[in-house]
C-alpha cells in the first residue's frame, strides 16, 4: 500500500505486469475511502477502492506459461477490451505493460 497515495511501488520478478489506469475519475466515483498509514501515523493516508478492474477475463485465455516468451501475446491480451471491471466505472482506461 502506498503511504503517500501517489508514489506507487511495484515489483515484478518474472513475466509481465498489466497496469490499468482510470482517467478523468474522482475518488467518490470509485467509492474510495481513506486508509490510515501504518508507516507514518496520521501524517498521510492512502486511498483504497474495492473495485476490481480485472474482475472478468473476456474470451479464451492461454495458460500462464504461454505468456512467458511471447510479448505479442501479452500485448494482445493486455487491452481493456479483455477485462470487465467488477462494477461500472466512469472515465476512460489507459493500459500499460511492465
C-alpha positions in Angstrom: 0.0 0.0 0.0 1.3 3.4 -0.9 1.7 5.5 2.3 1.5 8.8 0.4 -1.3 8.0 -2.0 0.8 9.0 -5.0 4.2 7.4 -5.1 3.2 3.9 -6.0 5.5 0.9 -5.7 5.6 -2.3 -7.6 7.8 -5.3 -8.1 7.5 -7.8 -10.9 10.1 -10.6 -10.5 9.1 -12.7 -13.5 6.8 -12.2 -16.6 4.9 -9.1 -17.4 2.6 -6.8 -15.4 -0.5 -5.1 -16.8 -1.3 -1.7 -15.3 -4.8 -0.2 -15.7 -5.3 3.5 -15.0 -8.6 5.3 -14.9 -8.6 8.8 -16.4 -11.0 11.6 -15.5 -12.3 9.9 -12.4 -12.7 11.3 -8.8 -12.3 9.1 -5.7 -16.0 9.5 -5.0 -16.8 7.9 -8.4 -14.9 4.8 -7.3 -16.4 4.6 -3.8 -12.9 5.2 -2.5 -12.1 5.6 1.2 -9.0 6.7 3.2 -6.8 4.2 4.9 -4.6 5.4 7.7 -0.9 5.0 7.1 0.7 2.2 9.1 4.2 3.7 8.4 3.6 7.4 9.0 0.7 7.5 11.6 -1.7 10.4 10.9 0.8 12.2 8.6 -0.5 10.6 5.5 -3.2 8.3 4.3 -3.7 6.2 1.2 -6.9 5.9 -0.8 -8.5 2.5 -1.4 -11.3 1.3 -3.7 -12.6 -2.2 -3.7 -13.5 -2.1 -7.4 -11.6 -4.8 -9.3 -10.6 -3.6 -12.7 -9.6 -7.1 -13.8 -12.7 -8.9 -12.4 -13.7 -10.8 -15.6 -11.3 -12.0 -18.3 -13.2 -11.9 -21.6 -12.8 -14.6 -24.2 -10.4 -17.6 -24.1 -7.2 -17.3 -22.2 -4.0 -19.2 -22.8 -2.1 -20.9 -19.9 0.2 -18.7 -18.0 3.3 -20.4 -19.4 2.2 -19.3 -22.9 2.8 -15.7 -22.0 6.3 -16.3 -20.8 8.2 -15.9 -24.0 5.5 -14.3 -26.2 5.5 -10.5 -25.7 3.0 -10.1 -28.6 0.5 -12.4 -26.8 0.9 -10.3 -23.7 0.2 -7.1 -25.7 -2.8 -8.6 -27.4 -4.4 -9.7 -24.1 -3.5 -6.6 -22.1 -6.1 -4.3 -23.7 -9.1 -3.0 -21.8 -11.4 -4.9 -24.1 -10.2 -8.2 -22.5 -11.2 -7.2 -18.9 -14.5 -6.2 -17.4 -14.4 -4.4 -14.0 -16.5 -5.7 -11.1 -18.8 -2.7 -11.4 -19.4 0.1 -13.9 -16.8 2.8 -13.6 -16.8 6.2 -15.3 -14.0 7.7 -17.3 -11.5 6.2 -19.7 -9.0 3.4 -19.3 -5.3 3.6 -20.1 -3.3 0.3 -20.1 0.4 -0.1 -19.8 2.7 -3.1 -19.8 5.7 -3.5 -17.5 
